[in-house]
Amino acid sequence: MRETDMDFTIELAEPALQGCRWDQQREPVVILLGWAGCKDKHLAKYSSIYHNEGCVVIRYTAAWRTVFFSESFGLGSLRDQAQKLLELLFDYEIDENPIVLHVFSNGGFMLYRYMVELLRSHRQLARLRVVGTVFDSGPGNRNVVGSVRALNTVLSPHTGAALRYLALLLFAVLVFILRILLYPVTRFLHENHYDAMKSHPSLWPHLYLYSRSDTIIAHTDIEKMAEHRRHHRLPTQSVDFEKSEHVSHYRRYPEKYSALCSAFLRDCVRKDSAFTSGIPSY
């Protein structure tokens, strides 16, 4: 197994939990990509949905400093982490299993963008078989106000008021200049994640879980992405929880959220199994 400095968590499948629904050599692998500032104990609540389905679950959250600063300023710092995360599947010998990605907010979406690009361009990683993606509270598109609110949430427990406001002001100004005013020029150096995924979308099924009450990611951004995919006849589902806050849909509606994720997982794996075996899935 190759060395990695990534702080990830992996839970191996326990088929007895769900009566061996899957082939025990090919259990689905679910990769959870956390939101900026997310702690592993938060992701663990989501991983239980899939672990109880008999899946292998990998949890990873990129450092919030990388998400808010390096990536917001177009440095592409998460690409190496995305590659290491995908290479874990070979390390644990689960590279032939069907893969579902569960992506939270823009912090997870940034990693997802690089993973999709690597699955297209990297010779070894192109062998991996992603069968579906769940998006929770994302993606958003160049929303400076929402980004500042998100950064304030991360900074609040750790930073004094004066320093926090100064950091937020500096962040807002730089993002506005680099990613909005100068974007017609800078996009040729580093296209933002939202536009990149519209230009070169992943072809497997997507499920968008969001809320029009979200004050960090605009629900219209998510709806436009879903509509863009439908326009190109790509398999897309979306559910508006209406009243829940950012990445709080599961907390507020645990039964509905769990049922949606479980049904999406089973449907994606069933269709993939039918495709790989040559049996029609309809």
Backbone as CSV, one residue per row, in Angstrom:
resi,resn,N_x,N_y,N_z,CA_x,CA_y,CA_z,C_x,C_y,C_z
1,MET,0.845,-1.194,0.000,0.000,0.000,0.000,0.878,1.241,0.000
2,ARG,0.612,2.178,-0.912,1.449,3.369,-1.016,1.185,4.305,0.168
3,GLU,2.171,5.088,0.522,2.041,6.001,1.638,1.173,7.189,1.232
4,THR,0.393,7.705,2.172,-0.411,8.890,1.932,-0.512,9.688,3.211
5,ASP,-0.503,11.011,3.071,-0.625,11.878,4.235,-2.058,12.355,4.403
6,MET,-2.988,11.746,3.700,-4.383,12.161,3.765,-5.051,11.638,5.027
7,ASP,-5.841,12.484,5.640,-6.567,12.107,6.848,-7.960,11.623,6.453
8,PHE,-8.041,10.368,6.023,-9.299,9.804,5.571,-9.750,8.714,6.541
9,THR,-11.009,8.322,6.413,-11.560,7.220,7.194,-12.201,6.225,6.231
10,ILE,-11.949,4.947,6.447,-12.591,3.921,5.623,-13.298,2.922,6.526
11,GLU,-14.515,2.592,6.157,-15.294,1.554,6.843,-15.558,0.440,5.845
12,LEU,-15.074,-0.739,6.146,-15.286,-1.872,5.256,-16.716,-2.385,5.397
13,ALA,-17.185,-3.070,4.373,-18.572,-3.523,4.340,-18.816,-4.607,5.377
14,GLU,-20.029,-4.626,5.893,-20.487,-5.686,6.779,-21.761,-6.266,6.163
15,PRO,-21.619,-7.257,5.287,-22.786,-7.786,4.559,-23.914,-8.267,5.460
16,ALA,-23.585,-8.695,6.660,-24.624,-9.220,7.552,-25.637,-8.148,7.926
17,LEU,-25.230,-6.867,7.829,-26.133,-5.787,8.201,-27.370,-5.744,7.320
18,GLN,-27.257,-6.161,6.055,-28.388,-6.053,5.139,-28.659,-7.355,4.390
19,GLY,-28.188,-8.474,4.975,-28.537,-9.771,4.401,-27.893,-10.051,3.066
20,CYS,-26.658,-9.582,2.889,-25.896,-9.864,1.660,-26.646,-9.435,0.397
21,ARG,-27.069,-8.166,0.366,-27.747,-7.634,-0.817,-26.838,-7.690,-2.040
22,TRP,-25.528,-7.459,-1.817,-24.576,-7.357,-2.922,-23.711,-8.605,-3.014
23,ASP,-23.101,-8.791,-4.168,-22.019,-9.752,-4.314,-20.913,-9.341,-3.354
24,GLN,-20.501,-10.224,-2.435,-19.563,-9.842,-1.385,-18.188,-9.469,-1.918
25,GLN,-17.897,-9.785,-3.173,-16.635,-9.363,-3.760,-16.775,-8.029,-4.502
26,ARG,-18.013,-7.522,-4.616,-18.249,-6.315,-5.399,-19.222,-5.373,-4.689
27,GLU,-19.080,-5.228,-3.384,-19.962,-4.295,-2.688,-19.731,-2.879,-3.220
28,PRO,-20.772,-2.062,-3.293,-20.572,-0.675,-3.713,-19.618,0.054,-2.761
29,VAL,-18.846,0.949,-3.326,-17.965,1.824,-2.552,-18.555,3.226,-2.613
30,VAL,-18.807,3.812,-1.459,-19.351,5.169,-1.401,-18.269,6.084,-0.837
31,ILE,-17.956,7.146,-1.575,-16.953,8.121,-1.140,-17.670,9.403,-0.757
32,LEU,-17.558,9.782,0.501,-18.157,11.014,1.000,-17.122,12.127,0.970
33,LEU,-17.433,13.225,0.296,-16.543,14.381,0.191,-17.158,15.522,0.986
34,GLY,-16.577,15.822,2.147,-17.186,16.756,3.086,-17.103,18.215,2.671
35,TRP,-17.947,19.031,3.303,-17.943,20.466,3.075,-16.806,21.129,3.850
36,ALA,-16.430,22.336,3.481,-15.330,23.042,4.135,-15.626,23.225,5.617
37,GLY,-14.685,22.817,6.466,-14.864,22.919,7.908,-15.578,21.738,8.526
38,CYS,-15.961,20.775,7.704,-16.667,19.585,8.205,-15.718,18.701,9.012
39,LYS,-16.202,18.157,10.103,-15.438,17.207,10.910,-15.885,15.786,10.571
40,ASP,-14.992,14.826,10.804,-15.307,13.450,10.449,-16.539,12.940,11.198
41,LYS,-16.755,13.421,12.429,-17.922,12.965,13.184,-19.227,13.388,12.501
42,HIS,-19.168,14.497,11.742,-20.352,14.914,10.988,-20.598,13.979,9.807
43,LEU,-19.534,13.649,9.077,-19.678,12.750,7.931,-20.075,11.343,8.367
44,ALA,-19.660,10.957,9.559,-19.956,9.603,10.035,-21.460,9.354,10.094
45,LYS,-22.230,10.402,10.383,-23.690,10.239,10.435,-24.244,9.883,9.060
46,TYR,-23.642,10.460,8.014,-24.077,10.156,6.658,-23.585,8.777,6.215
47,SER,-22.385,8.428,6.628,-21.838,7.144,6.187,-22.661,5.976,6.724
48,SER,-23.355,6.192,7.842,-24.177,5.105,8.394,-25.298,4.714,7.432
49,ILE,-25.777,5.671,6.627,-26.810,5.356,5.632,-26.315,4.248,4.708
50,TYR,-25.096,4.405,4.233,-24.542,3.475,3.249,-23.929,2.243,3.899
51,HIS,-23.353,2.415,5.083,-22.781,1.262,5.774,-23.879,0.264,6.119
52,ASN,-25.052,0.780,6.483,-26.183,-0.100,6.781,-26.723,-0.790,5.533
53,GLU,-26.335,-0.296,4.361,-26.708,-0.951,3.104,-25.666,-1.989,2.684
54,GLY,-24.614,-2.142,3.495,-23.588,-3.122,3.170,-22.499,-2.609,2.256
55,CYS,-22.283,-1.296,2.253,-21.283,-0.694,1.374,-19.959,-0.466,2.100
56,VAL,-18.893,-0.380,1.312,-17.633,0.168,1.797,-17.778,1.687,1.754
57,VAL,-17.370,2.377,2.813,-17.526,3.833,2.867,-16.181,4.484,3.157
58,ILE,-15.828,5.470,2.341,-14.620,6.270,2.545,-15.048,7.706,2.796
59,ARG,-14.498,8.317,3.849,-14.836,9.700,4.182,-13.584,10.574,4.092
60,TYR,-13.742,11.733,3.468,-12.610,12.659,3.369,-13.122,14.087,3.229
61,THR,-12.453,15.000,3.933,-12.761,16.426,3.826,-11.469,17.194,3.610
62,ALA,-11.429,18.003,2.573,-10.249,18.825,2.304,-10.137,19.936,3.343
63,ALA,-8.915,20.366,3.623,-8.678,21.443,4.585,-9.401,22.718,4.143
64,TRP,-10.054,23.385,5.076,-10.848,24.550,4.712,-9.987,25.673,4.149
65,ARG,-8.742,25.787,4.576,-7.864,26.836,4.031,-7.622,26.613,2.543
66,THR,-7.480,25.347,2.148,-7.286,25.037,0.738,-8.540,25.361,-0.064
67,VAL,-9.694,25.022,0.476,-10.955,25.266,-0.216,-11.196,26.758,-0.409
68,PHE,-11.048,27.538,0.662,-11.410,28.947,0.597,-10.355,29.823,-0.066
69,PHE,-9.097,29.449,0.056,-8.061,30.330,-0.456,-7.404,29.768,-1.722
70,SER,-6.731,28.635,-1.620,-6.040,28.110,-2.801,-6.989,27.890,-3.967
71,GLU,-8.118,27.223,-3.726,-9.042,26.921,-4.808,-9.843,28.151,-5.251
72,SER,-10.242,28.991,-4.301,-11.003,30.177,-4.670,-10.197,31.114,-5.555
73,PHE,-8.868,31.055,-5.404,-8.004,31.911,-6.210,-7.432,31.184,-7.427
74,GLY,-7.972,29.987,-7.712,-7.649,29.306,-8.954,-6.316,28.593,-8.987
75,LEU,-5.824,28.120,-7.827,-4.513,27.472,-7.805,-4.572,25.971,-8.091
76,GLY,-5.752,25.380,-8.051,-5.883,23.950,-8.371,-5.182,23.032,-7.393
77,SER,-5.164,23.410,-6.123,-4.383,22.664,-5.127,-4.983,21.310,-4.769
78,LEU,-6.244,21.096,-5.058,-6.903,19.860,-4.635,-6.733,18.706,-5.627
79,ARG,-6.114,18.958,-6.757,-5.992,17.901,-7.756,-5.206,16.700,-7.219
80,ASP,-4.097,16.959,-6.535,-3.287,15.859,-5.987,-4.077,15.064,-4.959
81,GLN,-4.854,15.755,-4.128,-5.659,15.052,-3.126,-6.729,14.197,-3.789
82,ALA,-7.322,14.712,-4.856,-8.321,13.935,-5.588,-7.706,12.653,-6.148
83,GLN,-6.489,12.754,-6.667,-5.827,11.584,-7.229,-5.497,10.566,-6.142
84,LYS,-4.971,11.033,-5.014,-4.645,10.123,-3.917,-5.901,9.424,-3.400
85,LEU,-7.001,10.144,-3.376,-8.248,9.562,-2.893,-8.716,8.434,-3.810
86,LEU,-8.624,8.642,-5.102,-9.007,7.592,-6.041,-8.030,6.420,-6.010
87,GLU,-6.765,6.707,-5.781,-5.770,5.631,-5.721,-5.975,4.726,-4.509
88,LEU,-6.673,5.211,-3.480,-6.976,4.369,-2.320,-7.765,3.124,-2.728
89,LEU,-8.559,3.239,-3.771,-9.376,2.106,-4.203,-8.507,0.957,-4.685
90,PHE,-7.382,1.284,-5.284,-6.434,0.245,-5.700,-5.683,-0.305,-4.486
91,ASP,-5.340,0.577,-3.548,-4.640,0.134,-2.343,-5.452,-0.881,-1.555
92,TYR,-6.768,-0.671,-1.490,-7.641,-1.567,-0.723,-8.276,-2.654,-1.587
93,GLU,-7.839,-2.728,-2.846,-8.300,-3.760,-3.784,-9.815,-3.746,-3.960
94,ILE,-10.365,-2.536,-4.069,-11.797,-2.383,-4.334,-11.994,-1.557,-5.605
95,ASP,-11.002,-1.618,-6.490,-11.024,-0.806,-7.702,-11.991,-1.342,-8.758
96,GLU,-12.489,-2.578,-8.592,-13.447,-3.117,-9.555,-14.883,-2.994,-9.065
97,ASN,-15.069,-2.441,-7.881,-16.404,-2.280,-7.310,-17.098,-1.047,-7.888
98,PRO,-18.429,-1.056,-7.967,-19.145,0.156,-8.394,-18.983,1.258,-7.346
99,ILE,-18.843,2.494,-7.804,-18.532,3.617,-6.926,-19.647,4.652,-6.986
100,VAL,-20.087,5.101,-5.824,-21.024,6.219,-5.726,-20.338,7.326,-4.941
101,LEU,-20.410,8.547,-5.433,-19.830,9.701,-4.769,-20.940,10.520,-4.123
102,HIS,-20.716,10.916,-2.867,-21.687,11.764,-2.154,-20.952,13.050,-1.808
103,VAL,-21.366,14.152,-2.451,-20.589,15.389,-2.477,-21.330,16.489,-1.716
104,PHE,-20.646,17.123,-0.765,-21.278,18.155,0.061,-20.751,19.545,-0.276
105,SER,-21.671,20.438,-0.609,-21.387,21.854,-0.811,-20.270,22.050,-1.837
106,ASN,-19.716,23.251,-1.898,-18.662,23.512,-2.871,-17.321,22.924,-2.446
107,GLY,-17.117,22.729,-1.141,-15.876,22.109,-0.681,-15.712,20.713,-1.240
108,GLY,-16.785,19.928,-1.231,-16.742,18.601,-1.825,-16.759,18.651,-3.340
109,PHE,-17.481,19.646,-3.885,-17.605,19.749,-5.341,-16.270,20.062,-6.012
110,MET,-15.418,20.823,-5.331,-14.098,21.121,-5.889,-13.290,19.842,-6.070
111,LEU,-13.288,18.993,-5.067,-12.614,17.699,-5.184,-13.248,16.864,-6.291
112,TYR,-14.568,16.888,-6.345,-15.293,16.105,-7.348,-14.881,16.504,-8.759
113,ARG,-14.741,17.793,-9.012,-14.366,18.274,-10.348,-13.063,17.616,-10.799
114,TYR,-12.058,17.593,-9.876,-10.768,17.013,-10.251,-10.852,15.501,-10.404
115,MET,-11.686,14.866,-9.584,-11.851,13.426,-9.709,-12.435,13.069,-11.073
116,VAL,-13.441,13.828,-11.524,-14.039,13.578,-12.831,-12.999,13.748,-13.933
117,GLU,-12.196,14.796,-13.846,-11.175,15.020,-14.865,-10.139,13.909,-14.873
118,LEU,-9.755,13.437,-13.688,-8.778,12.349,-13.609,-9.347,11.039,-14.152
119,LEU,-10.622,10.807,-13.912,-11.256,9.589,-14.431,-11.288,9.576,-15.957
120,ARG,-11.181,10.745,-16.559,-11.139,10.831,-18.018,-9.716,10.737,-18.562
121,SER,-8.753,11.309,-17.827,-7.422,11.523,-18.402,-6.332,10.586,-17.890
122,HIS,-6.499,10.034,-16.693,-5.461,9.216,-16.069,-5.656,7.756,-16.475
123,ARG,-4.624,7.158,-17.012,-4.763,5.813,-17.596,-5.254,4.781,-16.579
124,GLN,-4.656,4.751,-15.397,-5.062,3.762,-14.398,-6.424,4.098,-13.815
125,LEU,-6.650,5.351,-13.469,-7.897,5.745,-12.816,-9.095,5.616,-13.739
126,ALA,-8.869,5.677,-15.047,-9.964,5.547,-16.004,-10.642,4.180,-15.921
127,ARG,-9.982,3.205,-15.270,-10.576,1.878,-15.093,-11.676,1.872,-14.048
128,LEU,-11.673,2.865,-13.165,-12.659,2.904,-12.089,-14.056,3.139,-12.658
129,ARG,-15.069,2.624,-11.960,-16.432,2.644,-12.479,-17.360,3.401,-11.516
130,VAL,-17.509,4.694,-11.749,-18.459,5.498,-10.980,-19.841,5.303,-11.575
131,VAL,-20.833,5.003,-10.724,-22.177,4.719,-11.224,-23.190,5.784,-10.825
132,GLY,-22.802,6.741,-9.975,-23.747,7.791,-9.595,-23.133,8.768,-8.609
133,THR,-23.725,9.961,-8.538,-23.278,10.980,-7.592,-24.475,11.648,-6.935
134,VAL,-24.387,11.798,-5.616,-25.357,12.568,-4.840,-24.709,13.899,-4.488
135,PHE,-25.408,15.003,-4.746,-24.930,16.329,-4.379,-25.820,16.884,-3.270
136,ASP,-25.226,17.230,-2.156,-25.944,17.834,-1.038,-25.527,19.298,-0.948
137,SER,-26.473,20.203,-1.182,-26.248,21.653,-1.025,-25.186,22.198,-1.971
138,GLY,-25.191,21.781,-3.179,-24.235,22.278,-4.158,-24.569,21.703,-5.531
139,PRO,-23.891,22.234,-6.545,-22.815,23.231,-6.495,-23.337,24.660,-6.637
140,GLY,-22.497,25.608,-6.171,-22.804,27.022,-6.336,-21.862,27.652,-7.350
141,ASN,-22.252,28.816,-7.855,-21.499,29.438,-8.938,-21.120,30.875,-8.595
142,ARG,-19.864,31.108,-8.218,-19.299,32.443,-8.016,-20.197,33.340,-7.163
143,ASN,-20.636,32.827,-6.026,-21.490,33.562,-5.102,-20.618,34.120,-3.984
144,VAL,-20.202,35.371,-4.097,-19.286,35.957,-3.123,-19.934,36.043,-1.747
145,VAL,-21.183,36.466,-1.691,-21.869,36.614,-0.399,-21.973,35.268,0.304
146,GLY,-22.380,34.240,-0.442,-22.477,32.912,0.148,-21.137,32.386,0.607
147,SER,-20.070,32.658,-0.168,-18.728,32.213,0.211,-18.270,32.889,1.506
148,VAL,-18.568,34.186,1.626,-18.197,34.913,2.848,-18.959,34.356,4.047
149,ARG,-20.224,34.061,3.874,-21.015,33.479,4.968,-20.445,32.127,5.383
150,ALA,-20.051,31.321,4.396,-19.486,30.007,4.702,-18.164,30.144,5.451
151,LEU,-17.292,31.044,4.989,-16.009,31.254,5.662,-16.222,31.787,7.070
152,ASN,-17.181,32.657,7.258,-17.478,33.186,8.592,-17.900,32.072,9.546
153,THR,-18.667,31.105,9.023,-19.093,29.958,9.844,-17.888,29.150,10.305
154,VAL,-16.915,28.972,9.416,-15.716,28.200,9.754,-14.834,28.964,10.734
155,LEU,-14.698,30.287,10.540,-13.787,31.085,11.357,-14.347,31.407,12.740
156,SER,-15.643,31.512,12.864,-16.261,32.015,14.098,-15.800,31.343,15.383
157,PRO,-15.707,30.011,15.446,-15.324,29.386,16.717,-13.851,29.578,17.080
158,HIS,-13.020,29.996,16.137,-11.577,29.973,16.362,-10.910,31.341,16.297
159,THR,-11.621,32.387,15.849,-10.966,33.652,15.540,-11.690,34.809,16.212
160,GLY,-10.929,35.775,16.725,-11.507,36.968,17.310,-12.255,37.784,16.272
161,ALA,-13.196,38.610,16.733,-14.076,39.338,15.825,-13.302,40.239,14.871
162,ALA,-12.349,41.011,15.380,-11.623,41.967,14.540,-10.843,41.254,13.437
163,LEU,-10.104,40.201,13.816,-9.324,39.459,12.835,-10.234,38.755,11.846
164,ARG,-11.361,38.264,12.327,-12.297,37.562,11.444,-12.871,38.514,10.394
165,TYR,-13.290,39.689,10.809,-13.854,40.642,9.856,-12.818,41.100,8.836
166,LEU,-11.578,41.270,9.278,-10.521,41.654,8.351,-10.280,40.553,7.317
167,ALA,-10.242,39.297,7.786,-10.038,38.167,6.877,-11.198,38.043,5.895
168,LEU,-12.418,38.241,6.371,-13.588,38.142,5.494,-13.584,39.241,4.432
169,LEU,-13.199,40.460,4.846,-13.149,41.571,3.892,-12.095,41.318,2.822
170,LEU,-10.915,40.883,3.242,-9.847,40.592,2.289,-10.258,39.475,1.341
171,PHE,-10.851,38.442,1.891,-11.307,37.309,1.082,-12.341,37.765,0.055
172,ALA,-13.323,38.551,0.480,-14.377,39.005,-0.414,-13.817,39.851,-1.553
173,VAL,-12.899,40.751,-1.229,-12.324,41.626,-2.254,-11.533,40.817,-3.277
174,LEU,-10.688,39.912,-2.781,-9.856,39.132,-3.693,-10.696,38.216,-4.576
175,VAL,-11.697,37.569,-3.998,-12.555,36.683,-4.788,-13.312,37.486,-5.836
176,PHE,-13.832,38.650,-5.446,-14.574,39.475,-6.388,-13.696,39.902,-7.560
177,ILE,-12.457,40.284,-7.263,-11.553,40.744,-8.322,-11.113,39.587,-9.219
178,LEU,-10.637,38.501,-8.584,-10.039,37.409,-9.349,-11.058,36.510,-10.035
179,ARG,-12.178,36.238,-9.357,-13.101,35.239,-9.877,-14.349,35.824,-10.525
180,ILE,-14.500,37.174,-10.458,-15.644,37.787,-11.127,-15.184,38.859,-12.114
181,LEU,-14.518,39.903,-11.619,-14.087,40.972,-12.520,-13.106,40.471,-13.582
182,LEU,-12.108,39.688,-13.154,-11.064,39.232,-14.071,-11.336,37.841,-14.640
183,TYR,-12.502,37.275,-14.333,-12.752,35.892,-14.740,-12.718,35.681,-16.259
184,PRO,-13.192,36.646,-17.069,-13.072,36.429,-18.523,-11.638,36.165,-18.979
185,VAL,-10.656,36.660,-18.209,-9.252,36.412,-18.533,-8.718,35.195,-17.796
186,THR,-9.009,35.121,-16.486,-8.434,34.046,-15.662,-9.043,32.681,-15.975
187,ARG,-10.229,32.653,-16.590,-10.856,31.358,-16.870,-10.025,30.515,-17.834
188,PHE,-9.191,31.158,-18.650,-8.339,30.408,-19.568,-7.166,29.755,-18.836
189,LEU,-6.849,30.286,-17.643,-5.804,29.688,-16.827,-6.384,28.617,-15.900
190,HIS,-7.568,28.913,-15.361,-8.201,27.943,-14.459,-9.707,28.200,-14.449
191,GLU,-10.430,27.397,-15.203,-11.888,27.543,-15.259,-12.492,27.201,-13.910
192,ASN,-13.485,27.967,-13.471,-14.064,27.650,-12.162,-14.782,26.300,-12.211
193,HIS,-15.009,25.743,-11.049,-15.485,24.358,-10.952,-16.878,24.197,-11.559
194,TYR,-17.730,25.166,-11.335,-19.098,25.103,-11.844,-19.109,25.082,-13.373
195,ASP,-18.377,26.018,-13.971,-18.325,26.080,-15.435,-17.661,24.843,-16.036
196,ALA,-16.623,24.343,-15.353,-15.927,23.151,-15.848,-16.862,21.954,-15.909
197,MET,-17.721,21.803,-14.915,-18.630,20.671,-14.891,-19.820,20.861,-15.823
198,LYS,-20.125,22.098,-16.177,-21.141,22.318,-17.204,-20.574,22.006,-18.591
199,SER,-19.312,22.388,-18.798,-18.681,22.168,-20.101,-18.403,20.700,-20.357
200,HIS,-17.990,19.985,-19.319,-17.613,18.571,-19.462,-18.271,17.768,-18.336
201,PRO,-19.568,17.584,-18.396,-20.295,16.937,-17.291,-19.978,15.456,-17.163
202,SER,-20.107,14.962,-15.953,-20.019,13.514,-15.756,-21.312,12.894,-16.280
203,LEU,-21.208,11.731,-16.913,-22.329,11.161,-17.648,-23.205,10.238,-16.810
204,TRP,-22.724,9.809,-15.653,-23.517,8.897,-14.822,-24.651,9.666,-14.118
205,PRO,-25.613,8.975,-13.508,-26.751,9.647,-12.873,-26.347,10.582,-11.732
206,HIS,-27.088,11.676,-11.608,-26.902,12.642,-10.522,-28.195,12.766,-9.722
207,LEU,-28.053,12.951,-8.405,-29.173,13.280,-7.522,-28.790,14.537,-6.749
208,TYR,-29.572,15.618,-6.921,-29.300,16.885,-6.236,-30.285,17.046,-5.074
209,LEU,-29.743,17.174,-3.867,-30.533,17.401,-2.667,-30.214,18.812,-2.175
210,TYR,-31.215,19.678,-2.152,-30.943,21.085,-1.849,-32.165,21.711,-1.184
211,SER,-32.072,23.011,-0.906,-33.183,23.715,-0.283,-33.183,25.171,-0.722
212,ARG,-34.353,25.688,-1.004,-34.461,27.107,-1.374,-34.231,28.015,-0.153
213,SER,-34.135,27.441,1.037,-33.845,28.219,2.241,-32.345,28.324,2.514
214,ASP,-31.529,27.703,1.699,-30.071,27.734,1.854,-29.571,29.165,1.606
215,THR,-28.850,29.732,2.583,-28.337,31.102,2.441,-26.874,31.131,2.009
216,ILE,-26.269,29.964,1.801,-24.859,29.903,1.400,-24.718,29.541,-0.068
217,ILE,-25.435,28.524,-0.515,-25.452,28.156,-1.927,-26.830,28.494,-2.490
218,ALA,-26.878,29.303,-3.527,-28.151,29.697,-4.136,-28.835,28.489,-4.773
219,HIS,-30.098,28.283,-4.430,-30.814,27.133,-4.995,-30.937,27.258,-6.510
220,THR,-30.915,28.489,-7.019,-31.007,28.668,-8.473,-29.778,28.116,-9.188
221,ASP,-28.601,28.183,-8.535,-27.394,27.607,-9.150,-27.537,26.099,-9.314
222,ILE,-28.062,25.462,-8.286,-28.238,24.008,-8.324,-29.282,23.638,-9.372
223,GLU,-30.374,24.382,-9.404,-31.434,24.094,-10.371,-30.959,24.307,-11.805
224,LYS,-30.126,25.325,-12.024,-29.589,25.562,-13.375,-28.666,24.419,-13.806
225,MET,-27.875,23.903,-12.865,-27.006,22.778,-13.208,-27.832,21.548,-13.553
226,ALA,-28.858,21.281,-12.737,-29.717,20.125,-13.008,-30.432,20.284,-14.349
227,GLU,-30.917,21.478,-14.627,-31.616,21.719,-15.888,-30.663,21.599,-17.080
228,HIS,-29.435,22.056,-16.902,-28.434,21.930,-17.965,-28.203,20.463,-18.307
229,ARG,-28.137,19.619,-17.304,-27.945,18.191,-17.549,-29.174,17.589,-18.241
230,ARG,-30.351,17.961,-17.787,-31.566,17.418,-18.412,-31.652,17.837,-19.875
231,HIS,-31.228,19.061,-20.145,-31.244,19.541,-21.522,-30.359,18.675,-22.414
232,HIS,-29.284,18.132,-21.822,-28.379,17.270,-22.577,-28.715,15.786,-22.393
233,ARG,-29.909,15.537,-21.879,-30.443,14.170,-21.730,-29.565,13.284,-20.840
234,LEU,-28.998,13.882,-19.807,-28.216,13.127,-18.835,-29.102,12.796,-17.641
235,PRO,-29.000,11.589,-17.093,-29.906,11.166,-16.006,-29.738,12.038,-14.760
236,THR,-30.811,12.724,-14.374,-30.736,13.728,-13.321,-32.007,13.740,-12.492
237,GLN,-31.844,13.681,-11.178,-32.958,13.851,-10.244,-32.639,15.014,-9.314
238,SER,-33.658,15.688,-8.823,-33.432,16.765,-7.854,-34.597,16.826,-6.877
239,VAL,-34.269,17.125,-5.623,-35.280,17.219,-4.569,-35.026,18.489,-3.762
240,ASP,-36.027,19.352,-3.698,-35.961,20.586,-2.920,-36.605,20.330,-1.562
241,PHE,-35.798,20.390,-0.490,-36.326,20.183,0.857,-37.013,21.435,1.402
242,GLU,-36.878,22.543,0.728,-37.596,23.794,0.941,-37.234,24.542,2.222
243,LYS,-37.230,23.893,3.383,-37.076,24.627,4.637,-35.767,24.366,5.379
244,SER,-34.981,23.405,4.942,-33.750,23.084,5.667,-32.614,24.006,5.264
245,GLU,-31.661,24.199,6.186,-30.530,25.082,5.937,-29.413,24.334,5.211
246,HIS,-28.332,25.034,4.935,-27.186,24.485,4.208,-26.657,23.215,4.883
247,VAL,-26.453,22.166,4.112,-26.027,20.831,4.570,-26.736,20.394,5.854
248,SER,-28.018,20.706,5.944,-28.808,20.326,7.130,-30.055,19.533,6.756
249,HIS,-30.138,19.076,5.529,-31.327,18.357,5.079,-31.488,17.022,5.813
250,TYR,-30.377,16.332,6.019,-30.437,15.041,6.722,-30.828,15.239,8.180
251,ARG,-30.270,16.285,8.796,-30.592,16.551,10.208,-32.074,16.857,10.385
252,ARG,-32.644,17.575,9.441,-34.040,17.995,9.572,-35.018,16.930,9.070
253,TYR,-34.624,16.213,8.025,-35.520,15.204,7.435,-34.778,13.872,7.296
254,PRO,-34.392,13.242,8.411,-33.527,12.057,8.331,-34.133,10.886,7.570
255,GLU,-35.409,10.611,7.745,-36.014,9.451,7.084,-36.114,9.666,5.581
256,LYS,-36.568,10.848,5.173,-36.697,11.143,3.744,-35.330,11.148,3.076
257,TYR,-34.361,11.772,3.723,-33.013,11.866,3.156,-32.407,10.480,2.993
258,SER,-32.486,9.668,4.042,-31.925,8.311,3.988,-32.576,7.485,2.891
259,ALA,-33.904,7.598,2.784,-34.627,6.818,1.783,-34.213,7.227,0.366
260,LEU,-34.025,8.520,0.137,-33.619,8.998,-1.182,-32.227,8.481,-1.550
261,CYS,-31.304,8.562,-0.595,-29.930,8.113,-0.860,-29.878,6.612,-1.094
262,SER,-30.589,5.850,-0.272,-30.577,4.391,-0.408,-31.191,3.950,-1.728
263,ALA,-32.316,4.582,-2.096,-32.975,4.221,-3.351,-32.094,4.568,-4.548
264,PHE,-31.425,5.718,-4.493,-30.542,6.133,-5.585,-29.368,5.171,-5.713
265,LEU,-28.774,4.798,-4.584,-27.673,3.836,-4.581,-28.089,2.530,-5.245
266,ARG,-29.194,1.969,-4.809,-29.634,0.676,-5.332,-29.943,0.754,-6.823
267,ASP,-30.585,1.840,-7.235,-30.940,1.991,-8.641,-29.692,2.095,-9.515
268,CYS,-28.703,2.880,-9.058,-27.474,3.050,-9.843,-26.706,1.738,-9.954
269,VAL,-26.608,1.001,-8.852,-25.870,-0.265,-8.866,-26.616,-1.301,-9.696
270,ARG,-27.943,-1.316,-9.594,-28.736,-2.265,-10.387,-28.541,-2.022,-11.879
271,LYS,-28.609,-0.763,-12.287,-28.442,-0.448,-13.710,-27.031,-0.758,-14.183
272,ASP,-26.050,-0.512,-13.316,-24.670,-0.826,-13.699,-24.485,-2.333,-13.839
273,SER,-25.067,-3.093,-12.921,-24.941,-4.556,-12.985,-25.595,-5.095,-14.246
274,ALA,-26.750,-4.521,-14.594,-27.444,-4.962,-15.804,-26.612,-4.615,-17.033
275,PHE,-25.993,-3.440,-17.030,-25.182,-3.021,-18.181,-23.960,-3.915,-18.349
276,THR,-23.253,-4.175,-17.244,-22.015,-4.952,-17.346,-22.287,-6.410,-17.657
277,SER,-23.496,-6.884,-17.317,-23.829,-8.290,-17.601,-24.545,-8.444,-18.937
278,GLY,-24.867,-7.298,-19.575,-25.551,-7.344,-20.861,-27.044,-7.543,-20.751
279,ILE,-27.607,-7.428,-19.529,-29.043,-7.600,-19.329,-29.710,-6.238,-19.331
280,PRO,-30.795,-6.043,-20.091,-31.475,-4.749,-20.082,-31.912,-4.363,-18.677
281,SER,-31.768,-3.076,-18.309,-32.076,-2.631,-16.946,-33.478,-2.064,-16.831
282,TYR,-34.262,-2.083,-17.921,-35.596,-1.513,-17.871,-36.639,-2.600,-17.701
